[in-house]
Amino acid sequence: MKYRKKPVIVEAEQYVEEVNEPEGLCWKLGCGADCPHVHTLEGPLLVKSGDYIITGVKGEKYPCKSDIFEATYERVDLCGSLRNLLQLLWRALRLYRK
């Protein structure tokens, strides 16, 4: 059997060493992992520069290598999507009034 991933919009931020520090990145040494890392449902996972930190549908955080992230996800233009939705609603309203 083959499966396709459901189209789910996720929040993600790329970690670039000495440039940014995404939400969820932990630097504490006593957490059971070397730094830097994120706390996932399975425990702490190391994060390297270039990795993305994704916030899942239930608010959980997990790291993803940049090549996997870029092959799996694409940027969402929320303003364009909202504009398209408003145009569709406007057309439907005009048709309804006729």
ABEGO torsion letter per residue (X at the ends): XBBBBBBBBBBBBBBBBGABBBBGBBABAAAGBBOBBBBBAAEBBBBBBGBBBBBBAAGBBBBBBAAAAAAABBBBBAAAAAAAAAAAAAAAAAAAAX
